[in-house]
């Protein structure tokens, strides 16, 4: 595979039953939940003061100018500092803890986190992905999502409102977690029998399907056998997710 210099790695949690309320109330609860997990926050867009981030959109959405630090996350490719228009950002101070941006869409209670990952060193790139997986396991217990994924970031990474309502997916990711709603509709066994590198029963959180051991392997080989399994047993229109760039 020919790597790009940086590929954002993202974690998405969709239809989060653990985040109640509406609009800005939901977003404030996201901040509260992250705070209880030990996150520290920063904001790299000066026009949106950090204390106003939950209200930075009319809908109450948390916009992607919000950032956090957490000890479980690996450091992103920008951990040495951040610049906008060539100038350092005054309220971003690098820490030993990993840094990431995040957002929240109140319409489908969808949380997303992403980090710039340098592909110059595949080991470091894999470190970002593995640390995001560990962080997801912390998040999931509080956020209680119906579907979650970890993969590279692209404009097409999100899960649609219609898919959430119908418990359907159209793309298979590197790491996928099918929550209770999917198991209730489709049954557990069909997920447990998927020919993935790893299938794990996470109890009340659902079934995790890890397509390959490493994210870089998945980017090289989309595992057509696994996609075909899901297409024939569950989701006829499913395809391997591949990030689209603007």
PAGU-955490 format. One record per residue (C-alpha): residue number from 1; residue in three letters; x, y, z. Coordinates in Angstrom, 1 decimal. Layout:
<sites>
site num: NUM; residu: ALA; c1: X; c2: Y; c3: Z
...
</sites>
This chain:
<sites>
site num: 1; residu: UNK; c1: 0.0; c2: 0.0; c3: 0.0
site num: 2; residu: UNK; c1: 1.2; c2: 3.5; c3: -0.8
site num: 3; residu: UNK; c1: 0.5; c2: 5.5; c3: 2.4
site num: 4; residu: UNK; c1: -0.6; c2: 9.2; c3: 2.5
site num: 5; residu: UNK; c1: 1.6; c2: 11.3; c3: 4.8
site num: 6; residu: UNK; c1: -1.3; c2: 11.6; c3: 7.3
site num: 7; residu: UNK; c1: -4.6; c2: 9.7; c3: 7.5
site num: 8; residu: UNK; c1: -7.1; c2: 10.7; c3: 10.1
site num: 9; residu: UNK; c1: -8.3; c2: 7.8; c3: 12.2
site num: 10; residu: UNK; c1: -11.8; c2: 8.1; c3: 13.5
site num: 11; residu: UNK; c1: -14.1; c2: 6.5; c3: 16.1
site num: 12; residu: UNK; c1: -17.8; c2: 6.9; c3: 15.7
site num: 13; residu: UNK; c1: -20.7; c2: 6.0; c3: 18.1
site num: 14; residu: UNK; c1: -24.2; c2: 6.3; c3: 16.7
site num: 15; residu: UNK; c1: -27.6; c2: 6.4; c3: 18.3
site num: 16; residu: UNK; c1: -26.1; c2: 6.8; c3: 21.8
site num: 17; residu: UNK; c1: -28.8; c2: 5.7; c3: 24.3
site num: 18; residu: UNK; c1: -26.7; c2: 6.8; c3: 27.2
site num: 19; residu: UNK; c1: -27.0; c2: 10.5; c3: 26.1
site num: 20; residu: UNK; c1: -30.5; c2: 11.7; c3: 26.9
site num: 21; residu: UNK; c1: -32.2; c2: 15.0; c3: 26.4
site num: 22; residu: UNK; c1: -32.5; c2: 17.2; c3: 23.3
site num: 23; residu: UNK; c1: -30.3; c2: 19.7; c3: 21.5
site num: 24; residu: UNK; c1: -27.8; c2: 21.6; c3: 23.6
site num: 25; residu: UNK; c1: -28.8; c2: 19.5; c3: 26.7
site num: 26; residu: UNK; c1: -27.5; c2: 16.4; c3: 25.0
site num: 27; residu: UNK; c1: -24.2; c2: 18.1; c3: 24.0
site num: 28; residu: UNK; c1: -23.7; c2: 19.3; c3: 27.6
site num: 29; residu: UNK; c1: -24.2; c2: 15.7; c3: 28.8
site num: 30; residu: UNK; c1: -21.5; c2: 14.6; c3: 26.3
site num: 31; residu: UNK; c1: -19.1; c2: 17.1; c3: 27.9
site num: 32; residu: UNK; c1: -20.1; c2: 15.9; c3: 31.3
site num: 33; residu: UNK; c1: -19.6; c2: 12.2; c3: 30.4
site num: 34; residu: UNK; c1: -16.2; c2: 12.9; c3: 28.9
site num: 35; residu: UNK; c1: -15.2; c2: 14.9; c3: 32.0
site num: 36; residu: UNK; c1: -16.1; c2: 12.0; c3: 34.2
site num: 37; residu: UNK; c1: -13.9; c2: 9.8; c3: 32.1
site num: 38; residu: UNK; c1: -10.9; c2: 12.1; c3: 32.8
site num: 39; residu: UNK; c1: -10.9; c2: 14.1; c3: 29.6
site num: 40; residu: UNK; c1: -9.4; c2: 17.7; c3: 29.5
site num: 41; residu: UNK; c1: -10.7; c2: 20.0; c3: 26.8
site num: 42; residu: UNK; c1: -9.2; c2: 22.6; c3: 24.4
site num: 43; residu: UNK; c1: -10.6; c2: 24.6; c3: 21.5
site num: 44; residu: UNK; c1: -8.6; c2: 25.6; c3: 18.5
site num: 45; residu: UNK; c1: -11.1; c2: 28.1; c3: 17.0
site num: 46; residu: UNK; c1: -10.8; c2: 31.3; c3: 18.9
site num: 47; residu: UNK; c1: -14.2; c2: 32.6; c3: 17.6
site num: 48; residu: UNK; c1: -15.9; c2: 29.8; c3: 19.6
site num: 49; residu: UNK; c1: -14.8; c2: 30.1; c3: 23.3
site num: 50; residu: UNK; c1: -14.5; c2: 26.7; c3: 24.9
site num: 51; residu: UNK; c1: -17.3; c2: 27.3; c3: 27.4
site num: 52; residu: UNK; c1: -19.7; c2: 28.0; c3: 24.5
site num: 53; residu: UNK; c1: -18.8; c2: 24.8; c3: 22.5
site num: 54; residu: UNK; c1: -22.0; c2: 22.9; c3: 23.3
site num: 55; residu: UNK; c1: -24.0; c2: 25.9; c3: 21.9
site num: 56; residu: UNK; c1: -21.8; c2: 26.6; c3: 18.9
site num: 57; residu: UNK; c1: -24.5; c2: 25.5; c3: 16.5
site num: 58; residu: UNK; c1: -28.2; c2: 26.5; c3: 16.5
site num: 59; residu: UNK; c1: -29.1; c2: 22.8; c3: 16.8
site num: 60; residu: UNK; c1: -26.9; c2: 22.4; c3: 19.9
site num: 61; residu: UNK; c1: -24.4; c2: 20.2; c3: 18.1
site num: 62; residu: UNK; c1: -20.8; c2: 20.1; c3: 19.3
site num: 63; residu: UNK; c1: -18.9; c2: 21.3; c3: 16.2
site num: 64; residu: UNK; c1: -15.5; c2: 19.7; c3: 15.3
site num: 65; residu: UNK; c1: -13.6; c2: 22.7; c3: 16.7
site num: 66; residu: UNK; c1: -13.7; c2: 20.9; c3: 20.1
site num: 67; residu: UNK; c1: -10.7; c2: 18.9; c3: 21.2
site num: 68; residu: UNK; c1: -9.8; c2: 16.7; c3: 24.2
site num: 69; residu: UNK; c1: -6.8; c2: 15.1; c3: 25.9
site num: 70; residu: UNK; c1: -7.0; c2: 11.7; c3: 27.5
site num: 71; residu: UNK; c1: -4.3; c2: 9.4; c3: 28.9
site num: 72; residu: UNK; c1: -5.7; c2: 6.3; c3: 27.1
site num: 73; residu: UNK; c1: -5.4; c2: 7.9; c3: 23.6
site num: 74; residu: UNK; c1: -2.2; c2: 7.9; c3: 21.6
site num: 75; residu: UNK; c1: -0.7; c2: 11.2; c3: 20.5
site num: 76; residu: UNK; c1: -1.8; c2: 12.4; c3: 17.1
site num: 77; residu: UNK; c1: 0.6; c2: 13.5; c3: 14.4
site num: 78; residu: UNK; c1: 0.2; c2: 17.1; c3: 15.6
site num: 79; residu: UNK; c1: 1.1; c2: 16.5; c3: 19.2
site num: 80; residu: UNK; c1: 4.1; c2: 18.8; c3: 18.9
site num: 81; residu: UNK; c1: 1.8; c2: 21.8; c3: 18.5
site num: 82; residu: UNK; c1: -0.9; c2: 23.1; c3: 16.3
site num: 83; residu: UNK; c1: -1.1; c2: 26.0; c3: 13.9
site num: 84; residu: UNK; c1: -3.9; c2: 27.8; c3: 12.1
site num: 85; residu: UNK; c1: -2.9; c2: 30.0; c3: 9.1
site num: 86; residu: UNK; c1: 0.7; c2: 29.3; c3: 10.0
site num: 87; residu: UNK; c1: 0.3; c2: 30.7; c3: 13.6
site num: 88; residu: UNK; c1: 0.4; c2: 28.6; c3: 16.8
site num: 89; residu: UNK; c1: -2.9; c2: 28.2; c3: 18.5
site num: 90; residu: UNK; c1: -2.8; c2: 30.0; c3: 21.9
site num: 91; residu: UNK; c1: -5.0; c2: 27.7; c3: 23.9
site num: 92; residu: UNK; c1: -3.6; c2: 24.4; c3: 22.6
site num: 93; residu: UNK; c1: -0.8; c2: 23.3; c3: 24.9
site num: 94; residu: UNK; c1: 0.7; c2: 19.8; c3: 24.0
site num: 95; residu: UNK; c1: 0.5; c2: 17.2; c3: 26.8
site num: 96; residu: UNK; c1: 1.8; c2: 13.7; c3: 27.3
site num: 97; residu: UNK; c1: -1.8; c2: 12.5; c3: 27.0
site num: 98; residu: UNK; c1: -3.2; c2: 11.8; c3: 23.5
site num: 99; residu: UNK; c1: -5.1; c2: 14.5; c3: 21.8
site num: 100; residu: UNK; c1: -8.1; c2: 14.3; c3: 19.5
site num: 101; residu: UNK; c1: -10.9; c2: 16.4; c3: 18.0
site num: 102; residu: UNK; c1: -14.6; c2: 15.4; c3: 18.6
site num: 103; residu: UNK; c1: -18.1; c2: 16.4; c3: 17.6
site num: 104; residu: UNK; c1: -21.7; c2: 15.4; c3: 18.4
site num: 105; residu: UNK; c1: -24.8; c2: 15.4; c3: 16.2
site num: 106; residu: UNK; c1: -27.9; c2: 15.7; c3: 18.3
site num: 107; residu: UNK; c1: -30.2; c2: 14.6; c3: 15.5
site num: 108; residu: UNK; c1: -29.1; c2: 10.9; c3: 15.7
site num: 109; residu: UNK; c1: -27.1; c2: 11.2; c3: 19.0
site num: 110; residu: UNK; c1: -23.9; c2: 10.5; c3: 17.0
site num: 111; residu: UNK; c1: -20.5; c2: 11.1; c3: 18.6
site num: 112; residu: UNK; c1: -17.3; c2: 11.2; c3: 16.5
site num: 113; residu: UNK; c1: -13.6; c2: 11.4; c3: 17.5
site num: 114; residu: UNK; c1: -10.6; c2: 11.6; c3: 15.2
site num: 115; residu: UNK; c1: -6.8; c2: 12.1; c3: 15.2
site num: 116; residu: UNK; c1: -4.3; c2: 12.9; c3: 12.5
site num: 117; residu: UNK; c1: -2.1; c2: 9.8; c3: 12.2
site num: 118; residu: UNK; c1: 1.3; c2: 9.9; c3: 10.5
site num: 119; residu: UNK; c1: 1.8; c2: 7.0; c3: 8.1
site num: 120; residu: UNK; c1: 5.6; c2: 7.5; c3: 7.9
site num: 121; residu: UNK; c1: 5.9; c2: 5.0; c3: 10.7
site num: 122; residu: UNK; c1: 3.3; c2: 2.2; c3: 10.4
site num: 123; residu: UNK; c1: 3.9; c2: 1.2; c3: 14.0
site num: 124; residu: UNK; c1: 2.9; c2: 4.7; c3: 15.3
site num: 125; residu: UNK; c1: 0.0; c2: 4.7; c3: 12.9
site num: 126; residu: UNK; c1: -1.2; c2: 1.4; c3: 14.3
site num: 127; residu: UNK; c1: -0.7; c2: 2.8; c3: 17.8
site num: 128; residu: UNK; c1: -3.2; c2: 5.6; c3: 17.2
site num: 129; residu: UNK; c1: -5.8; c2: 3.0; c3: 16.0
site num: 130; residu: UNK; c1: -5.2; c2: 0.6; c3: 19.0
site num: 131; residu: UNK; c1: -5.4; c2: 3.5; c3: 21.5
site num: 132; residu: UNK; c1: -8.7; c2: 4.6; c3: 19.9
site num: 133; residu: UNK; c1: -10.0; c2: 1.1; c3: 20.4
site num: 134; residu: UNK; c1: -9.1; c2: 1.2; c3: 24.1
site num: 135; residu: UNK; c1: -10.7; c2: 4.6; c3: 24.4
site num: 136; residu: UNK; c1: -13.9; c2: 3.4; c3: 22.6
site num: 137; residu: UNK; c1: -14.3; c2: 0.7; c3: 25.3
site num: 138; residu: UNK; c1: -14.3; c2: 3.4; c3: 27.9
site num: 139; residu: UNK; c1: -16.8; c2: 5.6; c3: 26.0
site num: 140; residu: UNK; c1: -19.2; c2: 2.8; c3: 25.1
site num: 141; residu: UNK; c1: -20.1; c2: 1.9; c3: 28.6
site num: 142; residu: UNK; c1: -21.3; c2: 5.5; c3: 29.2
site num: 143; residu: UNK; c1: -22.6; c2: 6.4; c3: 25.7
site num: 144; residu: UNK; c1: -24.4; c2: 3.0; c3: 25.0
site num: 145; residu: UNK; c1: -24.3; c2: 3.3; c3: 21.2
site num: 146; residu: UNK; c1: -26.4; c2: 1.1; c3: 18.9
site num: 147; residu: UNK; c1: -23.6; c2: 1.0; c3: 16.3
site num: 148; residu: UNK; c1: -20.0; c2: 1.9; c3: 16.4
site num: 149; residu: UNK; c1: -16.9; c2: 1.9; c3: 14.1
site num: 150; residu: UNK; c1: -13.2; c2: 2.7; c3: 13.9
site num: 151; residu: UNK; c1: -11.6; c2: 3.3; c3: 10.6
site num: 152; residu: UNK; c1: -9.9; c2: 6.1; c3: 8.5
site num: 153; residu: UNK; c1: -11.8; c2: 9.3; c3: 8.3
site num: 154; residu: UNK; c1: -13.6; c2: 10.5; c3: 5.1
site num: 155; residu: UNK; c1: -16.5; c2: 12.6; c3: 4.0
site num: 156; residu: UNK; c1: -18.6; c2: 9.4; c3: 3.7
site num: 157; residu: UNK; c1: -17.8; c2: 8.0; c3: 7.1
site num: 158; residu: UNK; c1: -21.1; c2: 8.7; c3: 8.9
site num: 159; residu: UNK; c1: -24.1; c2: 6.5; c3: 9.3
site num: 160; residu: UNK; c1: -27.4; c2: 7.9; c3: 8.0
site num: 161; residu: UNK; c1: -30.5; c2: 8.6; c3: 10.1
site num: 162; residu: UNK; c1: -32.5; c2: 6.1; c3: 8.0
site num: 163; residu: UNK; c1: -29.9; c2: 3.4; c3: 8.6
site num: 164; residu: UNK; c1: -30.0; c2: 4.1; c3: 12.3
site num: 165; residu: UNK; c1: -33.8; c2: 3.8; c3: 12.4
site num: 166; residu: UNK; c1: -33.9; c2: 0.6; c3: 10.4
site num: 167; residu: UNK; c1: -30.8; c2: -1.0; c3: 12.1
site num: 168; residu: UNK; c1: -29.1; c2: -1.3; c3: 8.7
site num: 169; residu: UNK; c1: -25.6; c2: -0.5; c3: 7.6
site num: 170; residu: UNK; c1: -24.3; c2: 0.0; c3: 4.0
site num: 171; residu: UNK; c1: -20.5; c2: -0.1; c3: 4.8
site num: 172; residu: UNK; c1: -18.3; c2: -2.5; c3: 6.8
site num: 173; residu: UNK; c1: -15.5; c2: -0.8; c3: 8.7
site num: 174; residu: UNK; c1: -12.2; c2: -2.1; c3: 10.2
site num: 175; residu: UNK; c1: -13.8; c2: -2.3; c3: 13.6
site num: 176; residu: UNK; c1: -17.6; c2: -2.6; c3: 14.0
site num: 177; residu: UNK; c1: -19.8; c2: -3.0; c3: 17.1
site num: 178; residu: UNK; c1: -23.4; c2: -4.0; c3: 16.6
site num: 179; residu: UNK; c1: -25.4; c2: -2.9; c3: 19.6
site num: 180; residu: UNK; c1: -28.5; c2: -4.4; c3: 21.2
site num: 181; residu: UNK; c1: -30.9; c2: -3.1; c3: 18.6
site num: 182; residu: UNK; c1: -29.1; c2: -4.9; c3: 15.8
site num: 183; residu: UNK; c1: -28.9; c2: -8.1; c3: 17.8
site num: 184; residu: UNK; c1: -32.6; c2: -8.0; c3: 18.6
site num: 185; residu: UNK; c1: -33.5; c2: -7.5; c3: 15.0
site num: 186; residu: UNK; c1: -31.0; c2: -9.8; c3: 13.3
site num: 187; residu: UNK; c1: -30.0; c2: -12.3; c3: 16.1
site num: 188; residu: UNK; c1: -26.6; c2: -12.8; c3: 17.8
site num: 189; residu: UNK; c1: -25.5; c2: -15.9; c3: 16.1
site num: 190; residu: UNK; c1: -25.2; c2: -14.4; c3: 12.6
site num: 191; residu: UNK; c1: -22.7; c2: -11.8; c3: 14.0
site num: 192; residu: UNK; c1: -20.8; c2: -14.3; c3: 16.2
site num: 193; residu: UNK; c1: -20.3; c2: -16.5; c3: 13.1
site num: 194; residu: UNK; c1: -18.8; c2: -13.8; c3: 10.9
site num: 195; residu: UNK; c1: -15.4; c2: -14.9; c3: 9.4
site num: 196; residu: UNK; c1: -13.6; c2: -11.9; c3: 10.8
site num: 197; residu: UNK; c1: -10.1; c2: -11.8; c3: 12.4
site num: 198; residu: UNK; c1: -11.8; c2: -11.4; c3: 15.7
site num: 199; residu: UNK; c1: -15.4; c2: -11.5; c3: 16.9
site num: 200; residu: UNK; c1: -16.0; c2: -10.6; c3: 20.5
site num: 201; residu: UNK; c1: -19.2; c2: -10.6; c3: 22.7
site num: 202; residu: UNK; c1: -19.2; c2: -7.4; c3: 24.6
site num: 203; residu: UNK; c1: -22.2; c2: -8.3; c3: 26.7
site num: 204; residu: UNK; c1: -24.7; c2: -5.5; c3: 27.0
site num: 205; residu: UNK; c1: -22.7; c2: -3.4; c3: 24.5
site num: 206; residu: UNK; c1: -23.2; c2: -5.9; c3: 21.6
site num: 207; residu: UNK; c1: -21.0; c2: -7.9; c3: 19.3
site num: 208; residu: UNK; c1: -17.6; c2: -6.5; c3: 18.1
site num: 209; residu: UNK; c1: -16.4; c2: -7.6; c3: 14.6
site num: 210; residu: UNK; c1: -12.8; c2: -6.7; c3: 13.9
site num: 211; residu: UNK; c1: -12.1; c2: -7.3; c3: 10.2
site num: 212; residu: UNK; c1: -8.3; c2: -7.6; c3: 10.4
site num: 213; residu: UNK; c1: -5.8; c2: -7.5; c3: 13.2
site num: 214; residu: UNK; c1: -4.4; c2: -4.2; c3: 12.0
site num: 215; residu: UNK; c1: -6.0; c2: -1.1; c3: 10.5
site num: 216; residu: UNK; c1: -3.2; c2: -0.9; c3: 7.9
site num: 217; residu: UNK; c1: -4.1; c2: -4.5; c3: 6.8
site num: 218; residu: UNK; c1: -7.7; c2: -3.5; c3: 6.3
site num: 219; residu: UNK; c1: -6.7; c2: -0.5; c3: 4.2
site num: 220; residu: UNK; c1: -4.7; c2: -2.8; c3: 1.9
site num: 221; residu: UNK; c1: -7.2; c2: -5.8; c3: 1.8
site num: 222; residu: UNK; c1: -11.0; c2: -5.0; c3: 2.1
site num: 223; residu: UNK; c1: -11.7; c2: -8.6; c3: 3.1
site num: 224; residu: UNK; c1: -14.2; c2: -9.4; c3: 0.3
site num: 225; residu: UNK; c1: -15.0; c2: -12.8; c3: 2.0
site num: 226; residu: UNK; c1: -16.2; c2: -10.9; c3: 5.1
site num: 227; residu: UNK; c1: -18.1; c2: -8.4; c3: 3.1
site num: 228; residu: UNK; c1: -19.8; c2: -11.2; c3: 1.1
site num: 229; residu: UNK; c1: -20.8; c2: -12.9; c3: 4.4
site num: 230; residu: UNK; c1: -22.6; c2: -9.8; c3: 5.6
site num: 231; residu: UNK; c1: -24.1; c2: -9.2; c3: 2.2
site num: 232; residu: UNK; c1: -25.6; c2: -12.7; c3: 2.0
site num: 233; residu: UNK; c1: -26.7; c2: -13.0; c3: 5.6
site num: 234; residu: UNK; c1: -27.6; c2: -9.5; c3: 6.7
site num: 235; residu: UNK; c1: -27.1; c2: -6.4; c3: 4.6
site num: 236; residu: UNK; c1: -27.5; c2: -7.1; c3: 0.8
site num: 237; residu: UNK; c1: -26.0; c2: -3.7; c3: -0.2
site num: 238; residu: UNK; c1: -23.1; c2: -3.6; c3: 2.1
site num: 239; residu: UNK; c1: -19.6; c2: -2.7; c3: 0.8
site num: 240; residu: UNK; c1: -16.2; c2: -2.3; c3: 2.4
site num: 241; residu: UNK; c1: -15.8; c2: 1.3; c3: 3.7
site num: 242; residu: UNK; c1: -13.2; c2: 3.3; c3: 1.8
site num: 243; residu: UNK; c1: -12.7; c2: 7.0; c3: 2.8
site num: 244; residu: UNK; c1: -13.6; c2: 9.7; c3: 0.3
site num: 245; residu: UNK; c1: -11.6; c2: 12.9; c3: 0.3
site num: 246; residu: UNK; c1: -12.8; c2: 16.3; c3: -0.8
</sites>
